[in-house]
Amino acid sequence: MKQTNYHLFDFMDFDPSLQKDEALWKAYAPTDIVERDGDIIVTIPYQKQLHQEDMAPDTAAPQQSFDLIVRAYEPDMLRLFTTMSGDEMTEADDMLQFHPDVKKLPLTLHKGSVSCDLVAANGKKLATIDLSAPKLDPWSDLLPAPQPAPFITFYPDGDETKGIALSDDHFSPPRYDALPLGFVNCDATNNERATISFKCAPNECFVGTGERFRKMDLSGQTFQLKNQDGQGVNNRRCYKNIPFFMSSRMYGCFYHTSDYCKLSLADHSTRSVQFLNDHATLDVFLIGGKSPEQILRSYRMLTGFPQMPPLWSFGIWMSRMTYFSADEVNEICDRLRKEHYPCDVIHLDTGWFRTDWLCEWKFNPERFPDPKGFVQHLKQNGFKVSLWQLPYVAQGAEQLEEAKANRYISQSTKAEDTSTGGASNFSALDYAGTIDFTYPKAVDWYKNQLLKPLLEMGVTCIKTDFGENIHMDHQYHGMTPERLNNIYSLLYQRAAFEVTQEVTGQGIVWARSAWAGCQRYPLHWGGDSASSWDGLAGSLKGGLHFGLSGFAFWSHDVPGFHSIPDFMNSPLDENVYVRWTQFGVFSSHMRYHGTCKREPWHYPNIAPIVKRWWKLRYALLPYIIEQSEQACQSGYPLVRALLFHHPDDRQVWHIDDEYYFGSEFLVAPVMNSDNRRDIYLPEGLWVNFFTGQRIEGGRWYYNVEVPLDQMPVFVRPGSLIKMYPDEVDSTDDMDMSKTITIEIEKDYKGLESNF
């Protein structure tokens, strides 16, 4: 075991042997506070600490001072910025895209004898800096006095009952568990990393941080925000880290950085939320609000709102890993139409190239002899075509020499390149480099030379797979690989989204990795889940946290990506197939994909059940479109945790196996082979959407039996549900003027009697 349970080593990442030349600097009490152009500038001195396990000031070292800039924005946001690396504050970059309604709110300084208040132009007090001396009743000199600290409390929405205070958290003066502010330098010259901590309450819950495959309340956990191939949905690895969390005390916190970083949510100390950035700059947005939706809306106002995906994308996608020929695809699509399984998208995964996995952005000429004719034939039959690719150029790819010569891909820093930074889990291909999206000429090459010809022949979506990992021992034009790795997803997906929108008129990607800002470029799916009950449960957990991290649209592979125990070859569990289908119907997007047969007719025992749920999906499309349009203008996701609508109900901060689908449906998917589950209904009257049964909420219902062809879905009395009345084969057949509205009235007897 290498864990020490000491803050210096386990959180601040110091060498436990103390052999490295690195020094910790702790923030002391402010020495100056001034107002400048509507900002408050707080001068913070930092004292070097002795190079030892217990903290003590190194008084032989002169203090260093750095400014903490406090800036307020409407609506209800405070920004804290400090740098020990010479960075400048910006209000627009790849992550930040301020909405026009985000406006700087000038602050004035009200100085008192023992404190300073930061007051906004609207009259609200947004922060207090306590300058008073600590109260003491001296009787012992056994331990040294505590070191000075900045005691600052922030109120981003002016609510002084839920202040967010810097945390100077220690057991005794030498034994610190969190620092209010601090930084580390190495070799006495290089300021390497920085930390900030806030106090938290004993019963405080935390959510968000990306597609986190964890229980709903994340308190007591520490996360490394470093994108990597998740390799499933049941472990610590994460395809989509987002440096944002939300607290049950109704505030959000966005750390504006693409650096590797670490976030401890009441873990290293239950008294503190701690953040460590691998670059010595801290840029923190504290977001106030009265509801989770309001907080998430403000976060989107900083980093961008999702764009509305096209109608056809909300239909069913059919895929496998993989289809290998035009004949195979046409046979499947013809059967879908003949047997009236509604479907809108056929996705070709890794097998459409000359060699499986050898991504060259061109169809195999033998197995797809007429690509344009193939795509157009499918289009005429109501099928859109989605194509897999990835952002690495492999050895043997026909574009390799061009990419190397023009530096469109990353360049090795070694005489002999042995990197496999972009290697796949499923292929022995050697990827020679990562497409360098920090280089405008490489972006133009990717968009116009690789993707545009495919889109012009009629392809409608590019699956922007991978992107969590890049070649780390390579050079890039715009930044170091360590600073690029997390934000690479954003640059990659933006390029694919933009050229798709330019050519087809409709912006969409199908993406796996993500960082802050990627919500602007929908949509994202949950990665390589196991086709199992725990894969289903892990997927939902990830989707709920993802929706609490600013993303509106999210999907998953139905019925899980890979088989178990044989990854590629074990047969599917038919019960898992049905239950995952039901979950997919009540998800923002619905795609079948995985390592073996996914078409329902291969499972005749359950095919009739599956077809019925597919038809329900299409009947619900008017509702889904309505809710999606609302999500693009608010803070809501489509798949949303119960806490969005019941933040004062302490139960729901711990429920991760139920969710709202839009504003009206409360969904409780069955995720076991027993056909039973416990169901929690929040306070009030609920109506079973399928049966019309009325049920009182504010309580648990235990061990509820749910036959395989059924699913617990509830609505409120008075709800209005838009539905499509006719059966269709694809969205091409839909005339939205035919939409009807079902009202959940007193005489509502269930869907079958009203539809």
Buried (B, 14 or more C-beta within 10 A) or exposed (E): EEEEEBBBBBBBBBEEEEEEEBBBBBBBBBEEBEBEEBBBBBEBBBBBBBBEBEBEBBEEBEBBEBBBBBBBBBBBBBBBBBBBBEBEBEEEEBBBBBBEEBEBBBBEBEEEEEBBBBBBEEEBBBBBBBBEEEEEEEEEEEEEEEBBBBBBBBBBBBBEEBBBBBBBBBEEBBBBBBBBBBBBBEEEEEBBBBBBBBBBBEEBBBBBBBBBBBBBBBBEBBBBBBBBBBEBBBEEBBBBBBBBBBBBBBBBBBBBBBBBBBBBBBBBBBBBBBBBBBBBBBBBBBBBBEBBBBBBBBBBBBBBBBBBBBBBBBBBBBBBBBBBBBEBBBEBBEEBBEEEBBBBBBBBBBBBBBBBBBBBBBBBEEBBEEBBEBBBBBBEBBBBBBBBBBBBBBEEBEBBEBBBEEBBBBBBEEEEBEBBBBBBEBBEBBBBBBBBBBBEEBBEBBBEBBBBBBBEBBBBBBBBBBBBBBBBEBBBBBEEBBBBBBBBBBBBBBBBBBBBBBBBEBBBBBBBBBBBBBBBBBBBBBBBBBBBBBBBBBBBBBBBBBBBBBBBBBBBBBBBBBBEEEBEEBEBBBBBBBBBBBBBBBBBBBBBBBBBEBBBBEBEEBBEBBBEBBBBBBBBBBBBBBBBEBBBEBBBBBBBBBBBBBBEBEBBBEBBBBBBBBBBBBBBBBBBEEBEBEBBBBEEBBBBBBBBEBBEBEEEBEEBEBEBEBBBBBBBBEBEBBBBEEEBBBBBEBEEEEBEEBEBEEEBEBBEEBE
